[in-house]
Amino acid sequence: GQSLEQPSEVTAVEGAIVQINCTYQTSGFYGLSWYQQHDGGAPTFLSYNALDGLEETGRFSSFLSRSDSYGYLLLQELQMKDSASYFCAVNRDDKIIFGKGTRLHILP
Amino acid sequence: DTGVSQDPRHKITKRGQNVTFRCDPISEHNRLYWYRQTLGQGPEFLTYFQNEAQLEKSRLLSDRFSAERPKGSFSTLEIQRTEQGDSAMYLCASSPRRGGHEQYFGPGTRLTVT
């Protein structure tokens, strides 16, 4: 089987930096994806790490350590519109398995 | 708008009725996925297709659920003899890439079983 662990909620201040951690246990691991979902909306693909290291896309960066079965999503220069749920998801066997998500609250 | 459409957006049905949902993926994507999502949870994998072939079906999916993708384009998800526990958001996604890690989701169909 597989399992993913991420904090259920995180709170940060507008303009700050926040890190959302994800640990996973799975067989046949290919990579780790991150998705954003606003209330009432559909998940939106943010980033994917197949190899160890940091991937940067604008204000968002994602990190993977395969040896530690650990990854994180880093959001910089937080904006109010970043208030959403963020899901890590393991990629295996041509599909992805989602975690339960982290609700990000941003304070003005 | 990702280019993936789903119909209907909302469906209210009585317990025991059958319902069918449709998904139109991005045309050049050969992989199509169905998920179910309940409040406070991540999307739960149901099944997926590569072109018209259904390659995997979740063990959590009962025999009341069936999906098709007859010509490798649009897909339908049917739930027979609906139960109140089937109430959820049903999401469809398509992917252009082998591995399926980059998926584009439709807006979902919200099913309420009364």
Interface residues (C-beta under 8 A of the other chain):
Chain A: Y30 G31 S33 G41 A42 P43 T44 F45 Y48 A50 F87 A89 N91 D93 D94 K95 I96 I97 F98 G99 K100 G101
Chain B: T2 R31 Y33 Y35 G40 Q41 G42 P43 E44 F45 Y48 Q50 L55 E56 L91 A93 R98 G99 G100 H101 E102 Q103 Y104 F105 G106 P107 G108
